[in-house]
Amino acid sequence: MAAAGDTANSVISQVTRRWQAIDPLLPGPGTPPPGCDAELTVAGAGGQPLAVGTCEHWQGAAGSLDLAWGAARRFQLTPQVAGPDVASGLDQLLSMWRDHLAGQPGTEGEDTAGVVTWPSRDIDGVGALLRHGLVPLAVIAARPTGRHPSGPEDGPPQPTGQAARDTSQAARDTSQAARDTSQAGGTTRHDLRIRRAGPADIDAVVRLGLAVIRYDAHFSGTIERPGTADALRREAAGTLAQPDAWAWLAERDGTPIGMLYAERPEAAGWIAPMVRPAPAAYLMLMVVLPGERGRGVGAALVARFHREVDDAGVAVTLLHYEQVNPLSAPFWSQQGYRPLWTSWEVRPAGAIR
């Protein structure tokens, strides 16, 4: 056990340095999660460890909302590859994982998946993932709050001198304009109103949340199941019962046409270890109905949420979107989010090459 721990620690220290150079928002790798006891260690030249991995076997509970976000049974590999030959190390690790999955019962089942979450900017691993039959399905994107900058890699060079003063004044003008549009906890723009959702809005929140799941199901990432609506209702009811819930509706003429639903840092601890800055919030669902898209409704919802996040002292906000959703990547990029992690999958799990 001590030798295994020493091997993991050696790889972790090297991965930490490599990740910091690749992306300042990535966390330190930390201790590998508990796995299924499969021995997944790749030795490099001279017998030194090049890569280690742990495999978790996850089974969704009946009626859980987690079942909407992917296969009911997931085999999740957490790879840590030290380098310098990342491609080779990951390739060998994936081969070991393939052989491990071949010996597991049920991996050929239709509702199973092999999942690898890999840093989006760590491009050296992409070829190996593709060769083994995995495809990029989902992205975890991050938006550092302006008061917690993460370094020049996350944006264009900052203006200086008079340009900086002009930019600062423009930001103050924009902020004042946003405050001027705020009325009684909502935001009114002509016939569009953004307001905080409450317990009485549960039907609208569930209806709009299901619209997200049904649209994303086109891209194979999400699955609407018989219990999805009830699970979403239970989840939303708990959030909406809280004072000042992080949930907003966009209304036109009193009719809900969009919704944003998010988790405060105290509820987002499950995803916070995926990013270095803290505290982290999580934007769970955001939707605008098809006939209203392209009219600024989504941007208004997100702007309202971002003001709340900024005022709460949140360092970074995370969200998921489907990799091949043609609307998500451009929209979230415009709102200040960029890819942090990519979820690669193979379905069924036993189809890994």
Sequence and secondary structure as in RCSB ss.txt:
>XXXX:A:sequence
MAAAGDTANSVISQVTRRWQAIDPLLPGPGTPPPGCDAELTVAGAGGQPLAVGTCEHWQGAAGSLDLAWGAARRF
QLTPQVAGPDVASGLDQLLSMWRDHLAGQPGTEGEDTAGVVTWPSRDIDGVGALLRHGLVPLAVIAARPTGRHPS
GPEDGPPQPTGQAARDTSQAARDTSQAARDTSQAGGTTRHDLRIRRAGPADIDAVVRLGLAVIRYDAHFSGTIER
PGTADALRREAAGTLAQPDAWAWLAERDGTPIGMLYAERPEAAGWIAPMVRPAPAAYLMLMVVLPGERGRGVGAA
LVARFHREVDDAGVAVTLLHYEQVNPLSAPFWSQQGYRPLWTSWEVRPAGAIR
>XXXX:A:secstr
 HHHHHHHHHHHHHHHHHHHHH TTS    S         EEE GGG EEEEEEEEEEE  TT GGGGGS SEEE
EEEEEE  SSHHHHHHHHHHHHHHHHHTSTTTTSTTEEEEEEEETT GGGHHHHHHTT EEEEEEEEEE TTS  
 GGGSS    HHHHHHHHHHHHHHHHHHHHHEETTEEEETTEEEEE  GGGHHHHHHHHHHHHHHHGGGTS    
TTHHHHHHHHHHHHHTSTT SEEEEEETTEEEEEEEEE GGG TTTGGGSSSSSEEEEEEEEE GGGTTSSHHHH
HHHHHHHHHHHTT  EEEEEEETT TTHHHHHHHTT EEEEEEEEESSGGG  
